[in-house]
Amino acid sequence: MPKLFYAFLFLIALSFTATAQTTKTGTWGIFTALMPGDSVHRWGGYAELQLRANGAFSQFQYYETKAGISYDLDKYFTALIGGGRYTTYDYNNLGAGPTTIEARLWEQMSVSQYLYRIKLEHRYRIEQRWLNGIYRNRFRYRLNLFVPLNNTKIEAKTYFISVFDEIFLNNQEPNFERNRISAALGYQFDKKWIVQAGWINQYNYVPNLSNAKNNIMLMLMYRINRKNSAKREHLPSTSD
């Protein structure tokens, strides 16, 4: 399985190649290390690295690092507090340094539903943001749908479909800020490694400058399994 990890890093590293041409398709690379909670160990956590490029594996322009601590109230409800740093560059002039630096804290609640093969996750998040030193609030809701293809649960050796839609709101007009929608095919190799590949579209609303961008999404997740943890189906959600 480490070979998969190195192959993933190689593909994402290609996104650091800056070129002058413009493109309508970008690239998102996501690596998450996750320690889920359960009925025995209710506390959990995660750390994540994201790299984004303006082009298809070219024109690197963005990275984010973040981490959080979670607590499982029960099988269906998980609370989390997290924080991160988000850095944006001009892909045509990386040497000039970041154009935007954001620090962020957030509080969220995830609610899971298991309807035989259909798995649903509702995520509610409140964010406190410092964008180049300017404070802002934001509110997010995401509905994530998972459907395993060759098993009734998402477990070892399972192919699955993942689809989500997320809306972003703030407390200043215009209140609608962004919509993000994604569809991906995933595979869980064993108890630890999960991979997803697919498409994600991000629509940003700015008065007189609305825009949407399609992106290739590659996600690799490493799940840390603690000794004596209760056996349970965990949904392979992307953290952001």
C-alpha positions in Angstrom: 0.0 0.0 0.0 2.8 2.5 0.5 3.4 2.3 -3.3 -0.1 3.8 -3.7 0.8 6.6 -1.4 4.0 7.4 -3.4 2.1 7.2 -6.7 -0.5 9.7 -5.3 2.3 12.1 -4.2 3.9 11.9 -7.7 0.6 12.8 -9.4 0.1 15.7 -7.1 3.7 16.9 -7.5 3.0 17.4 -11.2 0.6 20.2 -10.2 3.6 22.3 -9.2 4.6 22.7 -12.9 3.5 26.3 -13.8 2.7 27.1 -17.4 1.4 30.3 -19.0 -1.7 28.8 -20.7 -5.1 29.2 -19.1 -7.5 26.2 -18.6 -11.0 25.5 -17.5 -10.1 22.3 -15.6 -8.1 22.4 -12.4 -6.8 19.7 -10.1 -7.4 19.1 -6.4 -5.2 16.6 -4.5 -6.3 15.6 -0.9 -4.4 13.5 1.6 -6.1 12.8 4.9 -4.8 10.9 8.0 -7.8 10.1 10.2 -8.3 8.5 13.6 -12.1 7.9 14.0 -13.9 7.6 17.2 -16.2 4.8 18.2 -18.2 3.6 21.2 -15.0 2.5 23.0 -12.8 5.5 22.1 -15.0 8.5 21.6 -12.2 11.0 21.0 -10.7 11.1 17.5 -8.9 13.5 15.1 -7.5 14.1 11.7 -4.9 16.0 9.8 -5.1 16.9 6.1 -3.0 18.4 3.3 -4.6 19.8 0.1 -2.9 21.0 -3.0 -4.7 22.7 -5.9 -3.7 23.7 -9.4 -5.4 26.0 -11.9 -4.7 23.4 -14.7 -4.9 19.7 -15.1 -1.8 18.7 -13.1 -0.2 22.1 -13.9 -0.2 25.7 -12.6 0.0 25.1 -8.9 -1.7 27.9 -7.0 -3.0 26.8 -3.6 -2.4 24.6 -0.6 -4.0 24.2 2.8 -3.0 22.4 6.0 -5.5 21.7 8.7 -6.3 19.4 11.7 -9.1 18.8 14.1 -10.3 16.9 17.2 -13.5 15.0 17.2 -15.9 13.5 19.7 -18.4 10.8 18.9 -21.7 11.4 20.9 -22.9 8.1 19.5 -22.8 6.1 16.2 -24.7 8.8 14.3 -23.5 12.2 15.8 -19.9 13.5 15.7 -18.8 16.9 16.9 -15.5 18.4 15.8 -13.3 21.5 16.4 -10.7 22.3 13.8 -8.3 24.9 12.5 -6.1 25.4 9.5 -4.0 27.7 7.2 -5.0 28.4 3.6 -2.5 29.9 1.1 -3.1 31.1 -2.4 -0.5 32.1 -5.1 -0.6 33.6 -8.5 0.3 30.5 -10.6 2.0 32.8 -13.2 4.4 34.3 -10.5 5.0 31.8 -7.7 8.2 33.6 -6.7 6.2 36.7 -5.7 4.8 34.8 -2.7 1.2 34.3 -1.5 -1.5 36.6 -2.6 -3.9 35.5 0.1 -3.2 33.9 3.5 -6.1 32.7 5.6 -6.3 31.4 9.1 -9.5 29.5 10.0 -11.2 28.0 13.0 -14.5 26.0 12.9 -17.0 24.0 14.9 -19.1 21.3 13.2 -21.6 18.6 13.7 -21.9 15.6 11.4 -25.0 13.4 11.4 -24.9 10.0 9.7 -27.8 7.9 8.4 -27.5 4.3 7.3 -30.4 3.2 5.0 -29.1 -0.3 4.0 -26.9 0.4 0.9 -27.6 4.2 1.0 -25.5 6.1 3.4 -26.1 9.8 4.1 -24.0 12.4 6.0 -25.2 15.8 6.9 -22.5 18.2 8.0 -23.2 21.6 9.6 -20.2 23.9 10.1 -19.6 27.4 11.5 -16.3 29.1 10.6 -14.3 32.0 12.0 -11.9 33.3 9.3 -9.0 35.8 9.1 -8.5 36.5 5.4 -5.3 38.6 5.1 -6.0 39.7 8.6 -9.7 40.7 8.0 -12.2 38.8 10.2 -15.2 37.1 8.6 -17.8 34.5 9.5 -19.1 31.7 7.3 -21.8 29.0 7.6 -21.7 25.7 5.6 -24.0 22.8 5.0 -23.0 19.6 3.1 -25.1 16.6 2.2 -23.0 13.6 1.2 -24.3 10.4 -0.3 -22.4 7.1 -0.4 -23.5 3.9 -2.2 -21.3 0.8 -1.9 -21.4 -1.2 -5.2 -20.2 -4.7 -4.3 -21.1 -4.9 -0.6 -23.9 -3.6 1.6 -21.3 -1.8 3.8 -18.2 0.3 3.0 -15.5 -1.9 4.3 -12.4 -3.7 3.0 -12.4 -4.5 -0.8 -15.4 -2.3 -1.4 -16.1 0.0 -4.4 -18.4 2.9 -3.7 -19.9 6.0 -5.3 -19.6 9.3 -3.4 -21.7 12.4 -4.3 -22.1 15.6 -2.3 -23.3 19.2 -2.6 -22.3 21.9 -0.2 -23.5 25.5 0.2 -21.5 28.3 1.8 -23.3 31.3 3.4 -22.0 34.4 5.3 -23.6 37.1 7.5 -23.0 39.9 5.0 -24.8 40.7 1.8 -24.8 38.9 -0.6 -25.3 36.1 1.9 -24.8 33.3 -0.7 -21.1 32.9 -1.3 -20.3 29.5 -2.9 -21.7 26.1 -4.0 -19.5 23.0 -4.3 -20.7 19.8 -5.9 -18.8 16.6 -6.5 -19.1 13.0 -7.8 -16.4 10.4 -7.4 -15.7 6.6 -7.5 -13.9 5.2 -4.5 -12.3 2.0 -3.3 -11.5 0.9 0.3 -8.5 -1.5 0.1 -8.5 -2.6 3.7 -9.0 -1.1 7.2 -6.5 1.6 6.6 -6.4 2.8 2.9 -9.1 4.5 0.9 -8.8 6.2 -2.5 -11.3 8.3 -4.4 -11.1 9.9 -7.9 -13.7 12.1 -9.6 -14.9 15.5 -10.4 -15.6 18.6 -8.3 -17.2 21.9 -9.4 -16.9 25.1 -7.4 -19.1 28.0 -8.1 -18.1 31.3 -6.4 -20.6 34.1 -6.3 -19.2 37.6 -6.6 -21.5 40.5 -7.8 -20.9 41.0 -11.5 -18.2 38.3 -11.5 -19.9 34.9 -10.9 -17.8 32.0 -12.0 -17.6 28.2 -11.8 -14.7 25.9 -12.3 -14.5 22.1 -12.9 -11.6 20.2 -11.2 -10.2 16.7 -11.2 -10.2 15.4 -7.7 -7.9 12.8 -6.2 -8.2 11.8 -2.6 -6.2 9.4 -0.5 -7.2 8.6 3.1 -5.2 6.7 5.7 -7.3 5.5 8.7 -5.6 4.9 12.0 -7.2 1.9 13.8 -6.8 1.7 17.6 -6.5 -1.5 19.5 -9.8 -2.8 21.0 -11.9 -0.3 18.9 -15.5 -1.2 18.3 -16.2 -2.6 14.9 -18.2 -0.1 12.9 -18.8 1.2 9.4 -17.1 4.6 8.9 -18.1 6.8 6.0 -15.1 7.9 3.9 -15.9 11.6 3.8 -13.6 14.2 2.5 -12.8 16.6 5.4 -13.2 19.8 3.4 
